[in-house]
Amino acid sequence: MNPGVSLLCFFLCLSTIVCDRVYVHPFHLFSYNKSSCEKLDNLTQEEKMFVPISIESQTIPAYEENLKDKTKLGTQSSDTKRDQRLSYLKDLVHVLGMRFYGALKETLKGENILLSPTNLYRSLLSFYLGASEQTAADLQNFLGFVPPSGDPDCTSKVDGHKVLLTLKTMDDLLLSSGADDPLFTKLSCLFSAPSVRLSESLVHSLAPSADYFYARAVDFTNPSQAAELIESFVKGKDVSRTQNVLTNIDPSTTLLFVTYIQFKANVKKASQLKELQEFWTDSSTKILVPMLSVTGTFQYKRDDSKNFSVIKVPVSENTLLVLVQPVNSNDLNQIESELSLHPSSTWLQNLSPRHIKLSLPELTIQSAYDLQELLTNMNLSALLGKKANLTKISDANLTVGKVQYMPAILRNTFTHVFYLLEENEGSLPLEVTLNKPFLLAVYEKNSKAMVLIGRVTNPLNSF
């Protein structure tokens, strides 16, 4: 064959191979495809509605029984696509979570903070699923899904069910290692005013994303009584609850969404120190707190240019507790100010194994936030305000009284189950003591998704 023809054939084959590698924008991992758009166009516009039973009723409603048959969100189409979605979504979750962390930092100056970026994202996504028209577009953008083109067609919209499924995958990965997993439970409740009808399909969409999901009717015209009924209802469920936190409910409310999570981390192979230890809440104030101590091989780094150290503590096969402490007389302000500038997994990078004796406070942190209040502080009050179009939630003219978001409880305890890496008996351990304000985060090991982030300024202040 003529050498020139052979060379031409080679380049033609090469160009064919190259052309097969079509770039797919990450947005399209979650957007509707054309076939889905056609199905949506053919769907009837009438949503099937139901009226929730009263919160005071002792019976189990039929619609709740039906939810038991719809406890699965579905499965990802492939491991590759699942991993791509997880990689993209965890960064969107982190960015949104850090925006709210910044707002809380300004509001709760010097106080403990605990929030769950994943649960916060899930709460807003729940309203996206129930939103229409401009409200849906605004929520989509706020959640970080900006379409690559400006065409307002179906494929420029995000399929919220795909996003919900990916968030559920994060949870499943976190809890997939059996009985020794930390306690991590979620409860969500949708409370509507009497006679307000809710979308059956929306409730069926939201139910699988929580371990416990309830829809009940509440009379909000007596706010204090409504708050007592809600607190009593929630405390009667399987998730441990704390003091009453529902306050300032607007009597004109027709919808209230409450979500709780509880996370309990067991620091393996740890023991409780017999004596109370010093903890410096600031440079001039110290308190005495109960502390845990554990010696083992941990992943660790000290960054003197950024003035902080990081230690990674495995609390289950797939769950990581990451502790970040200022060094070189630094405080938390610089570290916190840079949270939004880096990917969620930054603290997990460039760690190396060290033989360490770690001492840290025994903690129970509880928190409760009203998302609407936080949105107002971020100059975004209209996002879920009275003019929000939430016609996919109900055919009534809804007034969202609160979106009460409670990352609620983080407990770290000690146990004598041996889990950590083997100790290096031949060397003296590096002593790391968390005896001044520090940050903590909980990650899912495989996806590197940040499930919780918190600031501990006083271990004795649980709420």
C-alpha positions as CSV (number, residue, x, y, z in Angstrom):
1,M,0.0,0.0,0.0
2,N,1.2,3.5,-0.8
3,P,2.9,4.9,2.4
4,G,0.9,8.1,2.0
5,V,-2.4,6.3,1.9
6,S,-1.4,4.2,4.9
7,L,-0.6,7.4,6.9
8,L,-3.9,8.9,5.8
9,C,-5.8,5.9,7.0
10,F,-3.9,6.0,10.3
11,F,-4.9,9.6,10.9
12,L,-8.5,8.9,9.8
13,C,-8.8,6.1,12.4
14,L,-7.1,8.2,15.0
15,S,-9.6,11.1,14.4
16,T,-12.5,8.6,14.7
17,I,-11.2,7.4,18.1
18,V,-10.7,11.0,19.3
19,C,-14.1,12.0,18.2
20,D,-15.7,9.2,20.2
21,R,-14.5,10.9,23.4
22,V,-17.4,13.4,23.7
23,Y,-17.2,15.8,26.7
24,V,-20.2,15.7,28.9
25,H,-20.8,18.7,31.1
26,P,-21.2,17.7,34.8
27,F,-24.6,19.5,34.8
28,H,-26.0,16.9,32.5
29,L,-25.3,14.1,35.0
30,F,-28.4,15.4,36.8
31,S,-30.4,17.1,34.2
32,Y,-33.4,15.7,32.3
33,N,-32.6,14.0,29.0
34,K,-34.8,14.4,25.9
35,S,-36.7,11.2,26.5
36,S,-37.5,12.3,30.0
37,C,-38.7,15.6,28.7
38,E,-41.1,13.9,26.4
39,K,-42.5,11.9,29.3
40,L,-42.9,15.0,31.4
41,D,-44.7,16.8,28.6
42,N,-47.2,13.9,28.4
43,L,-47.9,13.8,32.1
44,T,-51.2,15.2,33.4
45,Q,-51.0,18.5,35.2
46,E,-53.2,17.4,38.0
47,E,-51.3,16.2,41.1
48,K,-52.9,13.6,43.3
49,M,-53.5,15.3,46.7
50,F,-54.3,14.1,50.2
51,V,-55.1,15.8,53.5
52,P,-52.7,14.6,56.3
53,I,-54.3,13.4,59.5
54,S,-54.1,15.5,62.7
55,I,-50.9,15.4,64.7
56,E,-53.0,14.4,67.7
57,S,-54.4,11.3,66.0
58,Q,-53.2,7.9,67.4
59,T,-53.9,6.0,64.2
60,I,-51.5,5.2,61.4
61,P,-52.7,6.8,58.2
62,A,-53.2,4.8,55.0
63,Y,-50.8,7.0,53.1
64,E,-48.1,6.3,55.7
65,E,-48.6,2.6,55.2
66,N,-48.2,3.1,51.5
67,L,-44.8,4.8,52.1
68,K,-43.5,1.5,53.4
69,D,-43.8,0.1,49.9
70,K,-41.9,3.1,48.5
71,T,-38.8,3.1,50.7
72,K,-36.3,2.9,47.8
73,L,-35.3,5.8,45.7
74,G,-34.0,3.5,43.0
75,T,-30.4,2.6,42.0
76,Q,-27.7,4.3,40.1
77,S,-27.3,3.2,36.5
78,S,-23.6,2.3,36.8
79,D,-20.8,2.6,39.2
80,T,-19.0,5.1,36.9
81,K,-22.0,7.4,36.7
82,R,-22.6,7.1,40.4
83,D,-19.0,8.1,41.2
84,Q,-19.2,11.0,38.7
85,R,-22.4,12.2,40.4
86,L,-20.9,11.9,43.8
87,S,-17.8,13.7,42.9
88,Y,-19.7,16.6,41.4
89,L,-22.4,16.8,44.0
90,K,-20.2,16.7,47.1
91,D,-18.5,19.9,46.0
92,L,-21.8,21.6,45.4
93,V,-22.9,20.5,48.9
94,H,-19.7,21.8,50.4
95,V,-20.0,25.2,48.8
96,L,-23.5,25.7,49.9
97,G,-22.7,24.3,53.4
98,M,-19.8,26.8,53.8
99,R,-22.1,29.7,52.8
100,F,-24.4,28.8,55.6
101,Y,-21.4,28.2,57.9
102,G,-20.2,31.7,57.2
103,A,-23.7,33.1,58.0
104,L,-23.8,31.2,61.3
105,K,-20.2,32.3,62.2
106,E,-21.3,35.9,62.0
107,T,-24.5,35.2,64.0
108,L,-23.0,32.9,66.7
109,K,-19.8,34.8,67.4
110,G,-17.6,32.7,69.8
111,E,-20.2,30.0,70.2
112,N,-20.3,26.3,69.3
113,I,-21.5,25.5,65.7
114,L,-22.7,22.3,64.2
115,L,-24.3,21.9,60.8
116,S,-24.7,19.1,58.3
117,P,-24.0,20.3,54.7
118,T,-25.6,17.2,53.3
119,N,-28.8,17.5,55.4
120,L,-29.0,21.2,54.8
121,Y,-28.7,20.6,51.0
122,R,-31.4,17.9,51.3
123,S,-33.8,20.3,53.0
124,L,-33.5,22.9,50.3
125,L,-33.7,20.2,47.6
126,S,-37.0,19.1,49.1
127,F,-38.4,22.5,48.4
128,Y,-36.9,22.5,44.9
129,L,-38.9,19.3,44.2
130,G,-42.1,21.2,45.3
131,A,-41.3,24.4,43.5
132,S,-42.4,25.7,40.1
133,E,-41.5,28.3,37.6
134,Q,-39.2,31.1,38.9
135,T,-39.0,29.7,42.4
136,A,-37.7,26.4,41.0
137,A,-35.2,28.2,38.8
138,D,-33.9,30.3,41.7
139,L,-33.6,27.3,44.0
140,Q,-31.8,25.3,41.2
141,N,-29.2,28.1,40.9
142,F,-28.8,28.4,44.6
143,L,-28.1,24.7,44.8
144,G,-25.3,25.2,42.4
145,F,-26.8,23.8,39.2
146,V,-26.2,26.5,36.6
147,P,-27.0,25.1,33.1
148,P,-24.2,25.4,30.6
149,S,-26.5,27.1,28.1
150,G,-29.2,29.7,28.6
151,D,-31.9,27.8,26.8
152,P,-34.9,27.5,29.1
153,D,-35.9,24.1,27.9
154,C,-36.4,20.9,29.8
155,T,-32.8,19.8,29.6
156,S,-31.7,23.0,31.3
157,K,-33.6,21.8,34.4
158,V,-32.2,19.5,37.1
159,D,-34.0,16.2,37.9
160,G,-34.2,16.6,41.7
161,H,-34.8,12.9,42.1
162,K,-31.4,12.1,40.7
163,V,-29.9,14.6,43.1
164,L,-31.8,13.0,46.0
165,L,-30.7,9.6,45.0
166,T,-27.0,10.7,45.0
167,L,-27.4,12.2,48.5
168,K,-29.0,8.9,49.6
169,T,-26.0,7.1,48.1
170,M,-23.7,9.2,50.3
171,D,-25.7,8.1,53.4
172,D,-25.6,4.5,52.3
173,L,-21.8,4.6,51.8
174,L,-21.4,6.1,55.3
175,L,-23.5,3.3,56.9
176,S,-22.5,0.4,54.8
177,S,-19.9,-1.2,57.1
178,G,-22.2,-3.1,59.5
179,A,-23.1,-3.0,63.2
180,D,-20.0,-1.1,64.3
181,D,-21.1,2.0,62.4
182,P,-21.7,5.2,64.3
183,L,-25.3,6.0,65.0
184,F,-26.5,8.2,62.1
185,T,-30.3,8.7,61.9
186,K,-32.5,11.2,60.0
187,L,-36.1,12.2,60.7
188,S,-38.1,14.6,58.6
189,C,-41.6,15.9,59.2
190,L,-43.9,18.0,56.9
191,F,-46.5,19.7,59.0
192,S,-49.4,21.4,57.2
193,A,-52.4,23.5,58.5
194,P,-55.7,21.6,58.8
195,S,-57.5,21.0,55.5
196,V,-54.3,21.9,53.5
197,R,-53.8,19.2,50.8
198,L,-50.3,17.9,50.1
199,S,-48.9,16.3,46.9
200,E,-48.8,12.5,47.2
201,S,-46.0,12.2,44.7
202,L,-43.9,14.7,46.6
203,V,-44.3,12.9,49.9
204,H,-43.4,9.6,48.2
205,S,-40.3,11.3,46.7
206,L,-39.1,12.7,50.1
207,A,-39.9,9.7,52.3
208,P,-37.0,7.4,51.3
209,S,-34.4,10.2,51.9
210,A,-35.0,9.9,55.7
211,D,-35.0,7.0,58.1
212,Y,-38.3,8.3,59.5
213,F,-40.7,10.6,57.5
214,Y,-44.1,11.9,58.7
215,A,-46.8,14.2,57.3
216,R,-49.3,15.6,59.8
217,A,-51.8,18.4,60.1
218,V,-51.3,21.1,62.8
219,D,-53.3,24.1,63.8
220,F,-50.7,26.9,63.8
221,T,-53.2,29.6,65.0
222,N,-52.1,28.9,68.5
223,P,-48.3,28.9,68.0
224,S,-47.2,27.8,71.5
225,Q,-49.7,24.9,71.5
226,A,-48.5,23.9,68.0
227,A,-44.9,23.9,69.1
228,E,-45.7,21.7,72.1
229,L,-47.7,19.2,69.9
230,I,-44.8,19.0,67.4
231,E,-42.2,18.5,70.1
232,S,-44.3,15.9,71.8
233,F,-44.9,14.1,68.5
234,V,-41.2,14.1,67.6
235,K,-40.0,12.9,71.0
236,G,-42.4,9.9,70.7
237,K,-40.5,8.7,67.6
238,D,-37.3,6.6,67.5
239,V,-34.9,9.5,67.2
240,S,-33.7,10.9,70.6
241,R,-34.7,14.5,71.1
242,T,-33.6,17.3,73.3
243,Q,-35.1,20.5,74.7
244,N,-37.8,22.3,72.9
245,V,-36.5,24.5,70.1
246,L,-39.5,25.5,68.1
247,T,-40.2,29.1,68.8
248,N,-41.7,32.1,67.1
249,I,-44.0,30.2,64.8
250,D,-46.1,32.6,62.8
251,P,-49.8,32.0,63.4
252,S,-50.5,32.5,59.6
253,T,-48.2,29.5,58.8
254,T,-49.7,26.8,56.6
255,L,-46.5,24.7,56.1
256,L,-43.6,23.8,58.4
257,F,-40.8,21.5,57.5
258,V,-38.6,20.1,60.3
259,T,-35.6,17.8,59.8
260,Y,-33.4,16.3,62.4
261,I,-30.2,14.2,62.3
262,Q,-28.3,12.4,65.1
263,F,-24.7,11.3,64.8
264,K,-22.9,9.4,67.4
265,A,-19.1,8.7,67.0
266,N,-17.3,6.1,69.1
267,V,-13.6,6.9,69.4
268,K,-12.2,3.4,69.2
269,K,-9.7,2.2,71.8
270,A,-10.1,5.3,73.8
271,S,-10.4,5.7,77.6
272,Q,-11.7,8.5,79.7
273,L,-9.2,10.4,81.8
274,K,-9.9,10.2,85.5
275,E,-9.3,13.8,86.2
276,L,-11.0,16.8,84.5
277,Q,-8.6,18.6,82.2
278,E,-8.0,22.3,81.3
279,F,-9.7,23.7,78.2
280,W,-8.9,27.3,77.2
281,T,-12.0,28.9,75.7
282,D,-9.9,32.0,74.9
283,S,-6.4,33.2,75.8
284,S,-7.4,34.2,79.3
285,T,-10.3,31.8,80.3
286,K,-10.0,28.2,81.1
287,I,-12.5,25.6,82.2
288,L,-12.3,22.0,83.4
289,V,-13.8,19.4,81.1
290,P,-13.9,15.6,80.8
291,M,-11.5,14.3,78.2
292,L,-10.8,11.1,76.3
293,S,-7.3,9.8,75.5
294,V,-6.2,7.3,72.8
295,T,-2.8,6.3,71.5
296,G,-2.4,4.8,68.1
297,T,-1.2,5.4,64.5
298,F,-3.2,8.2,62.9
299,Q,-3.0,10.1,59.7
300,Y,-1.7,13.6,60.6
301,K,-0.2,16.8,59.2
302,R,0.9,20.1,60.5
303,D,0.9,23.1,58.2
304,D,3.0,25.9,59.7
305,S,2.3,28.2,56.7
306,K,-1.5,28.0,57.4
307,N,-1.0,27.6,61.2
308,F,-3.1,24.5,61.8
309,S,-2.8,20.8,62.3
310,V,-5.1,18.0,61.1
311,I,-5.6,14.6,62.6
312,K,-7.9,11.9,61.0
313,V,-9.6,9.5,63.4
314,P,-11.4,6.5,61.8
315,V,-14.7,5.9,63.7
316,S,-15.9,3.1,61.5
317,E,-14.9,1.4,58.2
318,N,-16.4,4.2,56.1
319,T,-16.6,7.2,58.5
320,L,-13.8,9.6,59.3
321,L,-13.7,12.2,62.2
322,V,-11.3,15.0,61.2
323,L,-10.0,17.3,63.9
324,V,-8.4,20.7,63.0
325,Q,-6.6,22.8,65.6
326,P,-4.8,26.1,65.3
327,V,-1.0,26.1,66.0
328,N,1.6,28.8,66.5
329,S,-0.7,31.0,68.6
330,N,-3.2,31.1,65.8
331,D,-7.0,31.1,66.4
332,L,-9.9,29.7,64.3
333,N,-10.7,32.9,62.4
334,Q,-8.1,32.4,59.7
335,I,-9.0,28.7,59.2
336,E,-12.7,29.4,59.1
337,S,-12.3,32.3,56.6
338,E,-10.7,30.0,54.1
339,L,-13.3,27.2,54.3
340,S,-15.2,28.3,51.3
341,L,-12.0,28.7,49.2
342,H,-11.0,25.1,49.1
343,P,-12.6,21.8,48.1
344,S,-14.3,19.8,50.8
345,S,-11.5,17.2,50.9
346,T,-8.6,19.7,51.4
347,W,-8.1,18.6,55.1
348,L,-7.7,15.0,53.9
349,Q,-4.8,15.7,51.6
350,N,-1.1,15.2,52.3
351,L,-1.6,13.4,55.6
352,S,1.0,10.8,56.8
353,P,0.9,8.2,59.5
354,R,2.2,9.2,62.9
355,H,2.3,7.5,66.3
356,I,0.2,9.8,68.4
357,K,-1.3,10.2,71.8
358,L,-4.5,12.1,71.2
359,S,-6.5,13.8,74.0
360,L,-9.8,15.4,73.2
361,P,-12.9,16.6,75.1
362,E,-15.9,14.3,75.5
363,L,-18.6,16.1,73.5
364,T,-22.3,16.3,73.1
365,I,-23.2,19.2,70.7
366,Q,-26.7,20.1,69.8
367,S,-27.9,22.8,67.5
368,A,-31.1,24.1,65.8
369,Y,-31.5,26.6,63.0
370,D,-34.3,28.2,61.0
371,L,-33.2,28.2,57.4
372,Q,-35.5,31.0,56.6
373,E,-33.8,33.1,59.2
374,L,-30.4,32.2,57.8
375,L,-31.5,33.0,54.3
376,T,-32.7,36.4,55.5
377,N,-29.3,37.0,57.0
378,M,-27.8,36.2,53.6
379,N,-30.2,38.7,51.9
380,L,-32.1,35.8,50.3
381,S,-35.4,36.0,52.2
382,A,-37.5,35.8,49.0
383,L,-36.2,32.3,48.1
384,L,-38.7,30.6,50.4
385,G,-40.8,33.7,51.2
386,K,-44.5,34.3,50.9
387,K,-44.3,34.8,47.2
388,A,-42.6,31.5,46.6
389,N,-44.3,29.3,44.0
390,L,-44.7,25.9,45.7
391,T,-47.6,24.5,43.7
392,K,-45.9,21.0,43.5
393,I,-46.2,20.7,47.3
394,S,-49.9,21.8,47.6
395,D,-52.7,23.4,45.6
396,A,-53.2,25.8,48.6
397,N,-51.6,29.2,48.8
398,L,-48.8,28.2,51.2
399,T,-47.1,30.3,53.8
400,V,-43.9,28.6,54.9
401,G,-43.7,29.4,58.6
402,K,-40.3,27.8,59.2
403,V,-37.8,25.4,57.7
404,Q,-36.5,24.2,61.0
405,Y,-33.2,22.5,60.4
406,M,-31.6,20.6,63.2
407,P,-28.3,18.9,62.7
408,A,-29.0,18.4,66.3
409,I,-26.7,16.0,68.0
410,L,-23.0,15.0,67.8
411,R,-21.8,12.7,70.5
412,N,-18.3,11.3,70.8
413,T,-17.9,8.6,73.4
414,F,-15.3,6.0,74.2
415,T,-15.3,2.3,73.8
416,H,-12.8,-0.5,74.3
417,V,-13.3,-2.1,70.9
418,F,-9.9,-2.4,69.2
419,Y,-10.1,-0.9,65.8
420,L,-7.3,1.6,65.2
421,L,-4.1,0.7,63.4
422,E,-1.4,-1.0,65.4
423,E,0.7,1.2,67.6
424,N,4.4,1.7,67.0
425,E,5.8,0.4,70.3
426,G,9.3,1.5,69.5
427,S,8.8,5.2,69.6
428,L,7.4,7.8,71.9
429,P,4.1,9.1,70.6
430,L,3.6,12.7,69.4
431,E,1.2,14.3,72.0
432,V,-1.8,16.1,70.4
433,T,-4.2,17.7,72.9
434,L,-7.3,19.6,71.9
435,N,-7.4,22.0,74.8
436,K,-8.5,25.1,73.0
437,P,-11.2,25.9,70.3
438,F,-11.0,23.6,67.3
439,L,-12.9,22.5,64.3
440,L,-14.2,19.0,63.5
441,A,-15.7,17.4,60.4
442,V,-17.2,14.0,59.6
443,Y,-16.5,12.6,56.2
444,E,-17.6,9.6,54.2
445,K,-14.3,8.0,53.4
446,N,-14.8,6.9,49.8
447,S,-16.6,9.9,48.3
448,K,-14.9,12.4,50.6
449,A,-18.3,14.0,51.2
450,M,-18.4,16.2,54.3
451,V,-21.4,15.1,56.3
452,L,-20.9,17.3,59.4
453,I,-18.8,20.3,60.3
454,G,-18.6,22.0,63.6
455,R,-16.7,24.5,65.8
456,V,-16.1,23.7,69.4
457,T,-15.3,26.7,71.6
458,N,-16.7,25.4,74.8
459,P,-17.2,21.6,75.3
460,L,-19.5,22.1,78.2
461,N,-22.0,24.1,76.2
462,S,-24.1,21.4,74.5
463,F,-26.7,23.7,73.1
